[in-house]
Amino acid sequence: MALHEETVSLMAKIMYQSRPSRTTTMGACRTCRCPSPGGMECARCLTDELGRVIENHGAAIRWLDSFLKVQQDEAQVLLCASRAMRRTSG
């Protein structure tokens, strides 16, 4: 697999494994044994692999942290929208 394709594949897996635990069944990560969606490799272990593939662990960690922050911000925006909708319809 070409480096670009492998990188994109790992990023997609990391995003998938970063979903909230309340939305899926959890099992032990195949690598570190920490809780992980579906018992597959967890986002942190996949991020370590991404760092090895791109030969820059710091960039991989920063990307994961940014992605997790976007998820948090999105949840906050949707919560605000829900509250606003209740106020205007109630």
KOLLOTOR-732845 format. One line per 2 residues: number of its first residue (from 1); their letters; for each residue x, y, z of C-alpha. Coordinates in nm, 2 decimals. Layout:
BEGIN
NUM) a) X/Y/Z | ...
END
This chain:
BEGIN
1) ma) 0.00/0.00/0.00 | 0.13/0.35/-0.09
3) lh) 0.23/0.57/0.21 | -0.05/0.82/0.13
5) ee) -0.32/0.55/0.12 | -0.19/0.39/0.44
7) tv) -0.19/0.73/0.61 | -0.55/0.80/0.50
9) sl) -0.66/0.45/0.60 | -0.51/0.49/0.95
11) ma) -0.67/0.84/0.99 | -1.01/0.70/0.90
13) ki) -0.97/0.41/1.15 | -0.86/0.66/1.42
15) my) -1.17/0.87/1.36 | -1.39/0.57/1.37
17) qs) -1.23/0.45/1.69 | -1.28/0.79/1.85
19) rp) -1.65/0.78/1.87 | -1.81/0.81/2.22
21) sr) -1.83/0.49/2.42 | -2.20/0.54/2.47
23) tt) -2.26/0.49/2.10 | -2.10/0.14/2.07
25) tm) -2.00/-0.17/2.25 | -1.66/-0.16/2.41
27) ga) -1.39/-0.42/2.44 | -1.02/-0.44/2.52
29) cr) -0.78/-0.29/2.26 | -0.59/-0.56/2.08
31) tc) -0.27/-0.39/2.16 | -0.28/-0.21/2.50
33) rc) -0.59/-0.38/2.65 | -0.75/-0.04/2.73
35) ps) -1.12/0.01/2.65 | -1.18/0.05/2.28
37) pg) -1.49/0.05/2.06 | -1.56/-0.30/1.93
39) gm) -1.25/-0.44/2.10 | -1.04/-0.32/1.80
41) ec) -0.71/-0.13/1.83 | -0.78/0.20/2.02
43) ar) -0.74/0.54/1.87 | -0.42/0.60/2.07
45) cl) -0.25/0.28/1.95 | -0.36/0.35/1.59
47) td) -0.21/0.70/1.64 | 0.12/0.55/1.75
49) el) 0.11/0.34/1.43 | 0.04/0.65/1.23
51) gr) 0.33/0.83/1.39 | 0.56/0.54/1.28
53) vi) 0.42/0.53/0.93 | 0.47/0.91/0.87
55) en) 0.79/0.91/1.08 | 0.65/1.20/1.30
57) hg) 0.49/1.09/1.62 | 0.43/1.45/1.73
59) aa) 0.23/1.53/1.42 | 0.01/1.22/1.46
61) ir) -0.06/1.31/1.83 | -0.14/1.67/1.74
63) wl) -0.38/1.56/1.47 | -0.56/1.32/1.71
65) ds) -0.58/1.59/1.97 | -0.72/1.83/1.71
67) fl) -0.98/1.58/1.59 | -1.09/1.51/1.95
69) kv) -1.13/1.88/2.01 | -1.34/1.92/1.70
71) qq) -1.57/1.64/1.83 | -1.60/1.82/2.16
73) de) -1.68/2.15/1.99 | -1.93/1.99/1.77
75) aq) -2.11/1.84/2.06 | -2.12/2.18/2.24
77) vl) -2.26/2.35/1.93 | -2.53/2.09/1.89
79) lc) -2.62/2.12/2.26 | -2.65/2.49/2.23
81) as) -2.87/2.45/1.92 | -3.09/2.20/2.11
83) ra) -3.13/2.45/2.40 | -3.21/2.73/2.16
85) mr) -3.47/2.52/1.98 | -3.65/2.44/2.31
87) rt) -3.66/2.81/2.41 | -3.80/2.92/2.07
89) sg) -4.06/2.64/2.05 | -4.16/2.63/2.41
END
